[in-house]
Structure formats: C-alpha cells, structure tokens
Amino acid sequence: MSSASAAMPRPGRTKAFLRLVMIEHSVFALPFAYIAALTAMFQTDGNIHWGRLLLVTVCMVGLRTFAMAVNRIIDREIDARNPRTAQRELVTGAMSVRHAWTGALIALVIFLGAAALLNPLCLALAPIAVIPMVVYPYGKRFTNFPQAILGLAQAMGPIGGWLAITGEWSWDAVILGLAVGVWIGGFDLIYACQDVETDREVGVMSVPARFGVPAAVKGARVCHAITTALFVWYALATDAGVFFWLGLVIVAGAFVYEHTIVRPHDLTRLNRAFFSTNGFIGISLFGCALIDLLVRGLTL
C-alpha cells in the first residue's frame, strides 16, 4: 500500500469529528459574542478591530468544539442506548474515542492560545470558562436541571467577547450573557422532551424526565420570557438605538412562533423550533445590532 493510500483515512476522521461536534451549530452562540465585542469596540474607540474579532471567533469555536467533543465522549454509552443518538460517530465507530480526545485537546489548545493573544485577563479567566463545559455532560447524572449548567456555560460567550476587547469586567456583558444562557437553557428544555421515555428507562435526569413534558414546555416559555426581559435590560444599559429595538421585536415574535409550533402533546415540529427558529433569533439580533452600531457611528 502506498503512503498516499495510507493517508486517505485522515480526511474521513476530520469530517467525522466535525460531524461529531456539529460545528455548524456555532451559529447559536457566535452572534452574541460578536454583539458584545462590537458594542465594547463602539464604547471604547468607535472602531472595529478585525484582528481581535477574529481571535474572538477562534476562541468561541475552539471552546465550543472542545465542549461538544467532551460531551460526546462522556455520553457515548448513554447515546448508544437512545435510538435518536445511536448513530452518533462514537457509537457507530466512525470516530474512535482516542481521536475524539485528540480533536478536543487540539481545540482546547487553540482556545487557550487565542485567549493568550487577546489579553492577560482573558487567559487568566479561560480555565474558568472550561469548567462548566466539562461539568455539563455529567449534570444529567446528578441533577434534574442540567440545562442550568448548560446555560451557565453558554453565558460565557458574550462575557468573554467583551473582555476580549476591553480587558475589563463589564456588567452589561453579564446581562447579555445571562440572556443567552437562559435562552439556550430554555430551548434545551424543549429539545430534551423528545428523549423523555428513553431518559426514564436509562436513568438520565432532566426536567422532562422528572416533571413531564408539559412542565418542561412551560419552563421553556418562562425562560424565554426572562430572556426577552434581559435583552430589554441590556438594550437600556447600553443605550441601544432603534435598530436594536427592532431586533428585539423580531426576537419576541420568533419566541411566540416557536412556542406556537411546539406544544406538550405535539413535538412533531420540534426540530424546526430548535434549529431553524433559534438560529434565526441569533442571526437576526446580530444583524440588527450591527446595523444599529454602524448607524450610531461604529467605523468599519
């Protein structure tokens, strides 16, 4: 066998790893890190710093990739017992645990390296951001509220995005981070509803498994009402303009639509609510926030 032929499996492993971590789902968290970073730039000197924005992107994708890989590794035995997840790469053998760990550690090094290039505070706080990423997959083994851990993990994005630009703590960024965390925790409540029967059989802990699907759906509605309120608070705290407020109207409408198509006894459109609607929310609010900042004087 030639050396070229021997090297052929590598691209397959790369593709399998990217499928494993669902790299395209970075769209959920990235827009809010960008909103925080761009708002910080606007408040600092009014200019977009493309190099720092690139490093924010590298940090976000690197940390999320690490988190997803670790999640899949830790959950591989649970995934094997769930018909919905039984085709995941670590279950079918398309990706070995060793290669998954290799990819996870490379992503972690990339995250830490980008944080170091940003500023000392980002590097110092980077390990703290990693902790909930590792704790989350274990959460379903010791608490009925693993979505709270997921929300905490996701809240790191906007906070980190602001820190990356200013090197200083910002409570405005915390408000945005809480909004993102509660939002993602809320739609994960809905997502978990599709596994309720399997989770009960396997012993996985979650709100739907413990309290039922209706309670989980109601909990998600409360979370998204809180999210909307936190977005309004952030807009007020940062003196947002008319286009950001327009974005909030769009987000509120998307939340209403999401909870119209997903009902406790009808989960047939759950994937549309989870992937399409929530992706739309992130991209729409980012687009409106960017336009708002540019209109108010942010320089490209």
C-alpha positions as CSV (number, residue, x, y, z in Angstrom):
1,M,0.0,0.0,0.0
2,S,1.4,3.4,-1.0
3,S,2.0,6.2,1.6
4,A,-0.7,8.2,-0.2
5,S,-3.2,5.5,0.2
6,A,-2.3,5.1,3.9
7,A,-3.0,8.7,4.5
8,M,-6.6,8.5,3.0
9,P,-8.4,7.9,6.3
10,R,-7.4,11.2,7.7
11,P,-9.9,13.4,5.9
12,G,-12.6,10.9,6.9
13,R,-11.6,11.3,10.5
14,T,-11.7,15.0,10.2
15,K,-15.1,15.0,8.6
16,A,-16.3,12.6,11.3
17,F,-15.0,14.9,14.0
18,L,-16.7,17.9,12.5
19,R,-20.0,15.9,12.4
20,L,-19.4,14.8,16.0
21,V,-19.1,18.3,17.3
22,M,-21.8,19.7,15.0
23,I,-19.6,22.6,14.0
24,E,-22.4,24.4,12.1
25,H,-24.2,24.9,15.4
26,S,-21.7,27.6,16.4
27,V,-24.3,29.9,14.9
28,F,-26.2,29.8,18.2
29,A,-23.5,31.4,20.3
30,L,-21.3,33.3,18.0
31,P,-23.7,36.2,17.2
32,F,-24.0,37.2,20.8
33,A,-20.2,37.1,21.4
34,Y,-20.0,39.4,18.3
35,I,-22.7,41.7,19.7
36,A,-20.8,42.1,23.0
37,A,-17.4,42.6,21.3
38,L,-18.7,45.1,18.8
39,T,-20.6,47.1,21.5
40,A,-17.3,47.2,23.5
41,M,-15.5,48.5,20.5
42,F,-18.1,51.1,19.9
43,Q,-17.9,52.3,23.5
44,T,-14.1,52.1,23.6
45,D,-12.9,54.0,20.4
46,G,-15.7,53.5,17.8
47,N,-13.6,51.3,15.5
48,I,-13.9,47.7,14.5
49,H,-10.7,45.8,15.3
50,W,-10.8,42.9,12.9
51,G,-7.8,41.1,14.4
52,R,-9.5,40.9,17.8
53,L,-12.8,39.9,16.2
54,L,-11.0,37.1,14.5
55,L,-9.5,36.0,17.8
56,V,-12.9,36.1,19.5
57,T,-14.2,33.8,16.7
58,V,-11.3,31.4,17.2
59,C,-11.9,31.4,21.0
60,M,-15.6,30.7,20.6
61,V,-15.3,28.0,18.0
62,G,-12.4,26.4,19.9
63,L,-14.1,26.3,23.2
64,R,-17.4,25.1,21.8
65,T,-15.6,22.4,19.8
66,F,-13.9,21.2,22.9
67,A,-17.1,21.2,24.9
68,M,-19.1,19.3,22.2
69,A,-16.3,16.7,21.8
70,V,-16.1,16.1,25.6
71,N,-19.9,15.9,25.8
72,R,-20.0,13.2,23.1
73,I,-17.1,11.3,24.7
74,I,-18.7,11.3,28.2
75,D,-22.2,10.5,26.9
76,R,-21.2,7.8,24.4
77,E,-22.7,4.9,26.5
78,I,-25.9,6.8,27.1
79,D,-26.1,7.7,23.4
80,A,-25.8,4.0,22.5
81,R,-28.9,3.3,24.4
82,N,-31.0,6.0,22.8
83,P,-32.4,5.3,19.3
84,R,-32.2,9.0,18.4
85,T,-28.4,9.2,19.2
86,A,-27.4,5.6,18.4
87,Q,-25.9,6.7,15.1
88,R,-23.5,9.2,16.6
89,E,-19.9,8.8,15.5
90,L,-18.5,7.4,18.8
91,V,-21.3,4.9,19.0
92,T,-21.0,3.6,15.4
93,G,-17.2,3.6,15.4
94,A,-16.9,6.2,12.7
95,M,-14.7,8.1,15.2
96,S,-12.6,6.5,17.9
97,V,-12.5,7.8,21.5
98,R,-8.8,8.4,21.1
99,H,-9.3,10.6,18.0
100,A,-12.2,12.4,19.7
101,W,-9.9,13.2,22.6
102,T,-7.2,14.4,20.2
103,G,-9.6,16.7,18.5
104,A,-10.9,18.0,21.8
105,L,-7.4,18.8,23.2
106,I,-6.4,20.5,20.0
107,A,-9.5,22.7,20.2
108,L,-8.7,23.5,23.8
109,V,-5.1,24.5,23.0
110,I,-6.4,26.7,20.2
111,F,-8.9,28.3,22.6
112,L,-6.2,29.0,25.2
113,G,-3.8,30.2,22.6
114,A,-6.3,32.7,21.2
115,A,-7.2,33.9,24.7
116,A,-3.5,34.5,25.4
117,L,-3.2,36.6,22.3
118,L,-6.1,38.8,23.4
119,N,-5.1,40.0,26.8
120,P,-3.9,38.6,30.2
121,L,-7.3,38.7,31.8
122,C,-8.8,36.5,29.0
123,L,-6.0,34.0,29.6
124,A,-6.4,34.1,33.3
125,L,-10.2,33.5,33.2
126,A,-10.1,31.0,30.3
127,P,-9.8,27.9,32.6
128,I,-13.0,29.1,34.5
129,A,-14.8,29.1,31.2
130,V,-13.8,25.5,30.6
131,I,-15.2,24.1,33.9
132,P,-18.9,24.2,33.1
133,M,-18.2,22.7,29.6
134,V,-16.8,19.6,31.3
135,V,-19.3,19.5,34.2
136,Y,-22.4,19.8,31.9
137,P,-22.4,16.3,30.5
138,Y,-22.2,14.9,34.0
139,G,-25.1,17.1,35.1
140,K,-27.7,14.7,33.8
141,R,-26.3,12.2,36.2
142,F,-26.7,14.2,39.4
143,T,-29.4,16.9,38.9
144,N,-32.8,17.2,37.3
145,F,-31.7,20.6,36.0
146,P,-28.7,20.0,33.7
147,Q,-30.0,22.9,31.5
148,A,-29.0,25.3,34.2
149,I,-25.3,24.2,33.8
150,L,-25.7,24.5,30.0
151,G,-27.0,28.0,30.4
152,L,-24.0,28.9,32.6
153,A,-21.7,27.6,30.0
154,Q,-23.3,29.5,27.2
155,A,-23.3,32.7,29.2
156,M,-19.6,32.8,29.0
157,G,-19.7,33.8,25.3
158,P,-20.8,37.4,25.5
159,I,-18.8,38.0,28.7
160,G,-15.7,36.7,27.0
161,G,-16.4,38.7,23.9
162,W,-16.5,41.9,25.9
163,L,-13.4,41.0,27.9
164,A,-11.5,40.3,24.7
165,I,-11.9,43.9,23.6
166,T,-11.6,45.9,26.8
167,G,-9.6,43.6,29.2
168,E,-12.0,44.7,31.9
169,W,-15.1,43.2,33.6
170,S,-18.5,44.5,32.3
171,W,-21.9,44.1,34.0
172,D,-23.5,45.0,30.7
173,A,-21.9,41.9,29.2
174,V,-23.1,39.8,32.2
175,I,-26.7,40.9,31.4
176,L,-26.3,39.8,27.8
177,G,-24.6,36.6,28.9
178,L,-27.5,35.8,31.2
179,A,-29.9,36.4,28.4
180,V,-28.1,34.0,26.2
181,G,-27.7,31.4,28.9
182,V,-31.4,31.5,29.9
183,W,-32.4,31.4,26.2
184,I,-30.3,28.4,25.4
185,G,-31.2,26.6,28.6
186,G,-34.9,27.2,27.7
187,F,-34.7,25.7,24.2
188,D,-32.7,22.8,25.6
189,L,-35.7,22.1,27.8
190,I,-37.8,21.7,24.7
191,Y,-35.1,19.6,22.9
192,A,-34.9,17.2,25.9
193,C,-38.6,16.5,25.6
194,Q,-38.0,14.1,22.6
195,D,-35.9,11.8,24.8
196,V,-38.2,11.7,27.9
197,E,-39.1,8.0,27.7
198,T,-35.6,6.8,26.9
199,D,-34.2,9.0,29.7
200,R,-36.5,7.5,32.2
201,E,-35.6,4.0,31.1
202,V,-31.8,4.7,31.1
203,G,-31.8,6.8,34.3
204,V,-30.9,10.1,32.7
205,M,-32.0,13.1,34.8
206,S,-33.8,16.0,33.2
207,V,-36.7,18.3,33.7
208,P,-38.9,16.4,31.2
209,A,-38.0,13.1,32.7
210,R,-38.6,14.2,36.2
211,F,-41.6,16.6,35.9
212,G,-43.0,15.7,32.5
213,V,-43.2,17.3,29.0
214,P,-45.9,19.9,29.9
215,A,-43.8,21.2,32.8
216,A,-40.7,21.4,30.5
217,V,-42.5,23.3,27.8
218,K,-43.9,25.7,30.4
219,G,-40.5,26.1,31.8
220,A,-39.1,27.0,28.4
221,R,-41.8,29.6,28.0
222,V,-40.8,31.2,31.3
223,C,-37.1,31.1,30.3
224,H,-37.8,32.9,27.0
225,A,-39.9,35.5,28.7
226,I,-37.0,36.1,31.1
227,T,-34.6,36.2,28.1
228,T,-36.7,38.9,26.4
229,A,-36.7,40.9,29.6
230,L,-32.9,40.6,29.9
231,F,-32.4,41.7,26.3
232,V,-34.5,44.8,27.1
233,W,-32.3,45.4,30.1
234,Y,-29.2,45.1,28.0
235,A,-30.6,47.5,25.4
236,L,-31.4,50.1,28.1
237,A,-28.0,49.6,29.8
238,T,-26.1,50.1,26.6
239,D,-28.3,52.9,25.2
240,A,-29.2,50.9,22.2
241,G,-30.7,52.6,19.2
242,V,-33.8,51.9,17.2
243,F,-32.4,49.1,15.1
244,F,-31.5,47.0,18.1
245,W,-35.0,47.5,19.5
246,L,-36.4,46.4,16.1
247,G,-34.2,43.3,16.6
248,L,-35.8,42.7,19.9
249,V,-39.3,42.9,18.4
250,I,-38.2,40.2,15.8
251,V,-36.8,38.0,18.6
252,A,-40.0,38.3,20.6
253,G,-42.0,37.4,17.5
254,A,-39.7,34.4,16.9
255,F,-40.3,33.2,20.5
256,V,-44.0,33.4,20.1
257,Y,-43.8,31.4,16.9
258,E,-41.5,28.8,18.5
259,H,-43.9,28.2,21.3
260,T,-46.9,28.2,19.0
261,I,-45.5,25.3,16.9
262,V,-44.2,23.2,19.9
263,R,-46.9,22.0,22.3
264,P,-46.7,19.5,25.2
265,H,-48.6,16.9,23.2
266,D,-47.3,17.8,19.7
267,L,-43.5,17.7,19.3
268,T,-43.6,16.9,15.6
269,R,-42.1,20.4,14.7
270,L,-39.5,20.4,17.5
271,N,-36.5,20.3,15.2
272,R,-37.9,23.3,13.3
273,A,-38.2,25.2,16.6
274,F,-34.8,24.1,17.8
275,F,-32.6,24.5,14.8
276,S,-34.4,26.9,12.4
277,T,-36.1,29.3,14.8
278,N,-33.2,29.6,17.3
279,G,-30.7,30.0,14.5
280,F,-32.9,32.8,13.1
281,I,-33.0,34.5,16.5
282,G,-29.2,34.7,16.8
283,I,-28.6,35.9,13.3
284,S,-31.4,38.4,13.3
285,L,-30.5,40.1,16.5
286,F,-26.8,40.2,15.5
287,G,-27.8,41.8,12.2
288,C,-29.9,44.4,13.8
289,A,-27.3,45.1,16.5
290,L,-24.6,45.6,13.8
291,I,-26.8,48.0,11.8
292,D,-27.6,49.9,15.0
293,L,-23.9,50.3,15.9
294,L,-22.9,51.3,12.4
295,V,-25.7,53.9,12.3
296,R,-24.6,55.3,15.6
297,G,-21.1,55.7,14.5
298,L,-19.1,52.4,14.6
299,T,-16.4,52.6,11.9
300,L,-15.6,49.6,9.8
